[in-house]
Amino acid sequence: MASTPLTLVAPGLDQLESYVDALRRGWSPNNVRDVSGEQLAAAEADPAAFVASLTSREGMIPLPDGSLVPKLPFILRWLWDGTFCGSISLRWKDGSDALPPHVLGHVGYAVVPWKQRRGHATAALAAILPEARRIGLGQVELTCDPDNQASIRVIEANGGMLAGRFQAAQYGDAWKLRYVIPLRPPLVTARLTLSPITSADFDDLASLTGHPEVGGKLKHGTLDAVQTRAQLDTYLKTWAERGFGVFVMRRRDDRAFAGIAGLWDHDDDLGVALRYAVMPAHRGQGYTKEAVQAVLDFAAARDLGTIIAVTRETNAASRKILADLGFGLREIRQRPDRNSVVYSKAQQDRT
């Protein structure tokens, strides 16, 4: 067992001797390439400059293919239980949850071999997530090799959800797993949990947008996988830039995917608008109205002002939901293929 509770500390000269000892024993903080030798040489040549270099956000970093890229904003912490245990870093792109293609996740960590299997990585990841929330990230991505069961357990213990497999060109042709940890709190109703959409929700979103009875009735029509991915990227960007967006609806009793409900900037410049769609198996049970009310409460708490809703003139079910929730008819827009009705609800008219 650890001699003292694990903490995360900023790199400093007081802890450097223990860090250097780990380097001498062959440990590398970089999971992609072994940097123990070059770091050891730099630490022994000028300890103060070496420590400063670890936290400097200036300069370039090399990729395995030999190319150089500028550093992203990042936070580096050492794992400490009385002696050095490993390191963990959080990197991000200002104003976005997205990362450049060459960055393998928001969080990277490495524990020294002689202190593994003590829960240090799980505890360190849990401790760095509040920092991610503080800087405004709505989700963090982590990657690992498919056979790295230890890392998978660490990520899943912190709420990570598998978002898919991918290949990163700069790192060879090996497949990797991408996990997502949502950071925004969900909305909870009597029967539903509404979680801000993440990359891990792609398959469920695709089942919705590709369904002819759902996607076919939306403005954009049914979408294929590429189009759905582009839509998901737009949803994630809206959350990152606007602080609101689309939620995934799941039943509380069995976690079944029921649909989506949320807010977006309407592409006809109408303002902040509702967007909702429910899987056919979950229609007629009041889920849409329940979810939309939660979204409206969310909008009211953030002073988003008047909320717009647009639906087809022939969609009687949707029009009844909007009327029940206090929306008023604003206009009817005539189109060659259909008529659309525009509803609005001022914030002071909350139900």
PyMOL commands that set and color helices and strands:
alter all, ss='L'
color gray80, all
select helices_A, chain A and resi 13-24+36-45+47-55+113-115+120-134+149-157+169-171+199-209+215-217+225-242+280-282+287-301+316-324+347-349
alter helices_A, ss='H'
color red, helices_A
select strands_A, chain A and resi 7-9+60-62+68-70+74-80+84-91+107-111+139-144+161-166+176-182+187-188+192-196+246-251+257-265+272-278+307-312+328-334+339-345
alter strands_A, ss='S'
color yellow, strands_A
deselect
rebuild
show_as cartoon
